[in-house]
């Protein structure tokens, strides 16, 4: 095997490892953002329910 072939192999392995890392990172951040979005939406729904209850109880 020549030097160029080994260099190509290492470049390909580094590129593939980078893609793997990027995939794992993006999957994790996407999951966190979905969780935060659902938590935010749930909090907004609670506020709307509280506001509507307070308005219905007001004289």
NORUR-V72031 format. One record per residue. RES is the residue in three letters. NEAR is the number of other C-alpha atoms within 8 Angstrom. Layout:
# NORUR-V72031
res->{RES:RES}
near->{NEAR:NEAR}
This chain:
# NORUR-V72031
res->{UNK:UNK:UNK:UNK:UNK:UNK:UNK:UNK:UNK:UNK:UNK:UNK:UNK:UNK:UNK:UNK:UNK:UNK:UNK:UNK:UNK:UNK:UNK:UNK:UNK:UNK:UNK:UNK:UNK:UNK:UNK:UNK:UNK:UNK:UNK:UNK:UNK:UNK:UNK:UNK:UNK:UNK:UNK:UNK:UNK:UNK:UNK:UNK:UNK:UNK:UNK:UNK:UNK:UNK:UNK:UNK:UNK:UNK:UNK}
near->{4:5:6:6:8:9:8:8:8:8:8:8:8:8:8:8:8:8:8:8:8:8:8:8:8:8:8:8:8:8:8:8:8:8:8:8:8:8:8:8:8:8:8:8:8:8:8:8:8:8:8:8:8:8:7:6:6:5:2}
